[in-house]
């Protein structure tokens, strides 16, 4: 999520104080209904609607090894992407929910307030400007400092950036993509396509 990436880029504006870095008690459990609400209010919902697609470089590599057989290769790669897609979609949603669960009810409530309130729009505007290479003004920097002090954006960002572990620990995801990879390899072998 772009807004979270921007938060990470501006981490120096919200360096933790010594009080913040002390061990905190475990957060109160996060009810599923609260997590559902957070998922609904997250911006860029289209990012969760992952569409099947394959790596064009994979196609180019295999096509170079098998001249004249690009249509067959394209079909096999698309079948693999279509096979993997539901596992990727479901694992992404489970990862987001897992990150929210680890944050606890209070912080998830703060994130909901952020995404539903005016501060998210302010942050998005500053983020858009930064994406275009514009240096934030002093006023914008103060706004970012205020927003980041008011909401657990850095913890949320760290969770999202560390989501790879949730994917590798997700047995359903790993079993699914392993099965899809095996089917892809079998299809390439049946077609007698070179892979190296």
N, C-alpha and C positions, 0 to 999 in steps of 0.2 A: 504494500500500500504506500503510495507516494507520500502522503502526509506523514507517515511514520518514518519513511526514509529521511525526509527533511528534518524531522525531529532529531534523528541520529546525527545528521550533519551539523546541527546546532547544539550538540551536547555540551560544548564548552560554555555555552550561555547558561547552562543549568547544572553546573558541577555540584555533586552532592556535598552537603556539609557533613562534618564529623558526626553530628546527631543522626543524620539520615543513613549513614553507613553502619551504624550500630545494629546488632541483631534485633530483628523485629519479631514479635510473637506471630504465630501462624494465623493467617487471615481466616475470617469466618467463612464457612462453606458457601459456595456460590450456587444458588438455586438454578435449576435448568431454565425456568421461566425468565430469569434475569439474563442468562446467556443468550436465550432466544431473542430477547429484546435487543441486546447488543448487536447480534448478527444482523438483525433487521435494519438497524440504523447506520451500519458501517457504510461509508461512501464507496463509490466505484464498484457497485454490486456486480457489474459486468465482469469484473475480474474473477468472480466465483463461478461464472458460467463458462467453464473451460471448454473450448471446442477442440475436437480431434485435429491434430496437425502433426506432421513429421518434420524432422530436421532437413532442410534443403541440402545441407552439406552431406548428410548421409546419402541422399539421393544422388548427388553429384559424384560422390566417391564410388558408390556401387555402379552407377552408369558408366563411369570411366573404366571400371574393371570388366564391364559387360556391355560393350558397344552394341547399339541397336536394340537394347532390351529395356529401355527406360520405362515404357508403359507397364511391363510386368513388375518391375521394381517398385514403381509408384503404387501399384495396386497392393503389393505386399506391405509396403511401409504404411499405407493408409489403413490397412486392416489391423496392423499392429497398434497404430495410434487410436483407432476406434475401440480396440480391445482394452487398452490401458486407460482410456479416458474416464470411464465411470469410477475406477479405483482411485484415480488422481483427484477427481471431483470430491468424492466422499472423504478421502484422507485429508484434503485441504480443509473441509468443513470440520472434521474431527479435530484437526490441529488447532484451528481457531478457537474451537470450544475448549480444548485442553488448556490453551494459553489463558483464556478467560477464567477457567476454573482455578488455575494456579494463582491468579491475581487475588481472588477472593471477592466477596460480595460488595464490599465498600468501594473498592477500586473500579470494579465493573460498573457500579452505579455512577461513579465519577466520569468514566468513559462515555457512558450513555448520555450524561448531561452535556459533555463536550460535543459529541456528534449531533445532538439535537439542538444545541444552543448556538448563539452567534459567534462564539470563539472559534468554532470549526471553520466558519466562512472566512474569518480574519486570517486564520492560520493557512487556509487553502490559498488565499490571495497572495500571501507572502511566499508560500511554497511555489506557486505558479511563477512569480517573478524570479525566484531563485533558479527555477528550472530553465528560464530564459537567459540566465547569466547575469541578472541584475543584482547588484549589491544591496542588501537590505538597508534602509535608512535607520538612523538612530532610533526614531520613533517605532519602526517595525521591530527592531531588536528588543526594545523594551516590551513590546507587545508579546513577542515570542517568550521572553523571560517570564512575563506574567502568566501566560498560558501554560508554560511548562511547569511552573511552580504550582499551578492550580489543579493540574490533572496528572495522572500517572502515565504520561505518554512515553517516557523513557523506559519504564518497565514493560509497557506494552510493546515498544519497539524491540527491546532485547528479546522478549518472548517470540515475536515474529521472526526476528533474525536468527533465532536458535531453533526454529521449527523443524529443521532437518532431522533432529533427533526424534521428534514425534513421528515423522514419517518412517524412519528406520525401525522404530519400536512398534509400529502399527503392523501387526501380523497379517491382517486382512489385506492391507495395501501391498506388503512385500510378497505375499503369496500370489496375489492377483497379477502384479507386474512381472513376476517371475514366470508365471504360466504364459502370459502374453509374449514374453521374450522367447520362451521355448517354442511357441507356435510360430513366431516370426522366423526363427532359425530353421525350423522344420520346413516352412514354406520356401525359403531360399534354397534349401538343400533339394527339395522335390523338383524345383525349377532348374536345378543344376547351375545356379548362379554363383559366380565367384564372390567371395567376401574379403579376400586378401590377396 
